[in-house]
Amino acid sequence: MYNKCLEYLLSNDSDDVMSKGGIEFRKFIHPVVIRVGKLLGPDKYVLIKREPERIKNPKTIEEIEYNKRPIIYAPTHGFKDDLLYSLYTAKNHAYILFGSLPQFFNTFDGFSAWANGVYLVNRDDRNSRKASYDKIRRGFELGVENLLWFPEGVWNKSPNLLILDLWNGMYRVALDHNALIVPISVMEEDGVCYAIQNKPIDVCSLDLNEGKQLIRDSLATAKWEVLEYIASIKGLAKRSDFYPGYWEDYVNKLIDPVRKNYNFETEARAEYIDPTKVSEKKVFECLDNVELTSNNAYVLVRTRNDLHK
């Protein structure tokens, strides 16, 4: 299938892709869209914890104004249906910032996102990325109350980082619109999706680096809580469970359901690389220039092979 009728969402003119009536209609049908989505979802859903976004029964002017602030739901990212379960965890209607064009146009996910409300962005197009900020601004002006945005930008396929380094965009939008950020972690394990929503964080009084760090730390905390919960019911993994090549097999298993629509080049380019950090590959790339001898071959060959896997 190809969802050609949805190509208009690629327009960089915000008025081409949304209207006040369309936003209100999507708010109205939101409970049905989410319920149907959950029924069609492949996994059993376990909500571990859900902290409220708003103050119940606000009394002071400050509390009333706090409850009027837009919310950016910020989920972890790492498996096919994490968008569906993030929306279900958030419960409140939120427009989606959607960047996987093959998944959007070649599967039913595109129609589902359209029905929910979506800002479509071509991550390979600088003008499209820039236009997404204007679409978000226009959406808030027309009545969008919340936004759902994966701050990592790509699936986290790292074997050791709870959360990848983050782009600046979410911090910028929160600052521009006085928005709160709500961390969500969803993880899939043996046909079960485990979810946590923690309390909102406020980055509007922080500088860029402080704000991004708070977002990342909050997401890491939520993800760690999910991991702890899974370990509490399934037991801790044993070293013997992690055979050579385990992580590659695990990542391939996650990608398999979307492989034909997974653009590896785009996903690689879309991952944020912090220019202030030196990667392991960069540190050890000098070894490629070391002359191989009988004295260093044992260590050097193994190290080179590990780096070039």
N, C-alpha and C positions, 0 to 999 in steps of 0.2 A: 504494500500500500504506500501511497504518497499523498500527504495532506496538502495538496496544492492550494486549496481554498484558504489556507492559513498563512500563505506567503505575505499577505498584507501586513502581518505583524512584524516583518523585517524593516518596515519603513522607519526612517529616523525622525519622522515628524510625529510627535506624540499625539496630535489631534487626529492622525490617520488610524491610530491603533486603539483608541479608547474614547469613551464618552461618559457623561454623568449617568445617563440612563443605563448603559451597559454595566457600569459599576454597581448601581443599585440593584439591577436584576441579578447579578452574581452574588451579591450579599443575600438576596432573598432565597436563591436556590442552593446556597452553600450547605445547609444541613443535609440536603438530599445527595449532593455531589460527594460529600465526605462519607456518608453512610454507604452509598453504593460502592465507592472506592474501597472501603474497608472490607465489604462483603466479597469483592473480587480479588482482594489482596491474597497472596499465596501463603502468608505466614500467620501463625497464631500471634496475637498481640498481647504483650504484658506491659502494663504501665506501672513502673516501679514507684514513681513519685511525680507529682505535678504541683509545683509551687504556683500560686496565683500571680498574674501579671499586675492586677489592679488592687487598690486598697478597698476592702469591703466596707461599705457604709462610711464614705469619707465625710468628715465633719468640718475640717478647717479649709480655708481658701487654698492653702498649699496642697492639701490632699486632693481637693477637687481638680486643681490645675494639673497635678501629677497624673491623674486618671485620664486627662485629655491628651496626653502626649502620645504620639504614634509609637508603635512597637515594631521592632525588627526582630523576627524570630531567626535565630542563628543556629542551625543544626550541624552536627557532624555529618560527614559525607563519605560513603564507602560501599554501598551496594545498590542493586537495581531499584528497589522499592523504598529507599530511604525518604524520597520526597513524599510519597503517599503517607507513610507512617509519621513523618514530621508534621504534615498538615493535620493528621488525626490527633497527634499529641497537642498541637497548638490549639485545636478546637475552634478558635476564633477565625473569621474570614481574613485571609491574607493573600495579597497578590504575590505571585512567584517570579523571581528573577531566574530565568531559564536560559542556559547557555549551550546545551547539547543539541545542535541542530539535527544531526542524523536521528537521534532518539525522538525529537519533536516531530519531524516530518514523516518518519517512516514507521511509526508505531501509533497505537491508540493513545499513548501517553500525551501526544500533542493535543488531541481533542479534549482529553481530561483536563490538561493544564489550561486550555482555552476556556473551557466551561467554568473553571475555578476563577480565572483572571490571571493574566501572565504578561510580563515584560520579557520579550524575546530579544536576546543579544547574540550577535555573531562575534565570538571571542577572537576570531582571526581578522576582524575588521575594526580598525581604530575608531572610525567614525561611529560605528554601531556601539562600541563600548562607551564612547563619549555621550552618545544620544541616550543611553540607558539612564543617566543621571537626570536628564530632562524629563524622561518618561516617568521616573519615580516622583519628581517634583510635581509634574502635572497631575499624576494620580492622586497625590495628597490634596492638591487643590480641588479636585473633582469629587473627593469623598472617600478615597481609599484610606482605611484606618491603620492597616498593618501590612507588613512586607515579610516575605520569607526568602531568605538569602543564605546560600551555603558559603560562608566566608573563606573556606579553604580553596574554593574555586574548582577543585578537581577531587576525584576520589583519593582518599588517603591510603596509599599502598605501601607506606613505610612500615618496616618490621619493628621499629623502635620509637618512632615519634607518635605520641598520642594525638597531637594536632600539628598539621603542617604550618609553616610560616604563612602569614596572612597578607593579602593585598590591602591597600589603603582605603579601598572604596567604602566598606561598611562604616568605618570610622568617619569618613567624610560626610556620608549621608546622615548618620546619627547627629553629627555636629550641625549640619545645615538645617535639619528639621527638628532639632531638640527631641530626638527619638530615644527611647529606651531600647536596650538590647536584651533579648531573652534567650539564654543558652539552652539548647536541646541536644541530647545525645540519643541516637537510635543505633542499635547494633543487631545484626542477625546472627543467630547461632542455632544450627540444627533445626531449621524450619520455624523458629520462634523469633519475633522481633521484640527486643527489650527497649524500653524508652524511659527517659527522664527529662523533665523540664524543671530547671532551677529558677530562682527568683531573678528579676531583672537587674541589669547592671546599667550604670550611667557613666558614659565616657565624655560627656559634654564639657566637663571642667578640666579634662586632661589634655596633654599635648598628644601629638600623633603616636609617638613611641609608647607612651604610657597607656594610651587608649587601646592600641593594638595588643599590647601585652596583657591588659586586663581581659579583653575578649578571648584571647588564646588561653589564658589561665583558667577562665571560667568554663570554656569548652572542655579543656583537659580534665577539670574537676568533675564535670558531668560524665564524661566518658569513663573516668576511673571508677566512679560510683556504679556505673553499669557493669563494668568488668568485675568489681567486687561482688555485686549481686549475683552475677552468673557463677562466679567461683563459689559463692555460698550455697548454691543449690546443686551444682554439678561437681564440686570439688576442684581443687587446684590441679592444674596440668602438671604432668611429670616430665622430666627432662627426656625420658625415653619416647615421649609422644612427638618430639620434634626431630624427625629424621632429616638427613641431608636433602635439601630441596623442598622441605615442608612449606616454607613461606611462599615460594613460587607456585606450588600446587594450590595453596589456599587462595592466592590472588587470582589465579586462573579460574578457579571455581567461582569466584565472585563475578568475574568478567564474562564467563561463558554465556549467561542468559542475554547479554547485550552485545556480544562480541561483534556481530555483523554491523552494528551501528555505533561501535566504539572507535572513534578516530584517535589512534594512538599518538599521531603527530600533534594534533590540536591539544590533546590532553597534556602532553609533555610541555608544550609551549605555554599552556595556561597555568602551570604551577608556578607560584611565586618563589623566586630565588633571592634571598636576602643578600644584597651585595656586600654587607659587612661581615658575613660569615664565610669561612673557607670550608669547602666540602672535603670529605675524605678523599674523593677522587683527585681533587686539586692538590691536596697535600702530598699524595703518593705518586702523582703522574711523573715526577722526576725519575722514578725507578725505571721508566721505559728507556732512559738514556744511560743506565748503568750497564757496563759491560758484564756479560754473563761469564763466570769462571767456575772452576770446580769447587772453589771455596765458598761461593755464595749461591750456587745454583739451587740448593735444597730450599732455602728460604725465599729467594727471589722469584723463582718460577711459580711457587704456590701463591705468593702475594700478587704477582701480576695476573694470574688466572682469576683470583678472587675479585680483583678490581675490574676486570674486563668481562665479567659474566653478563 
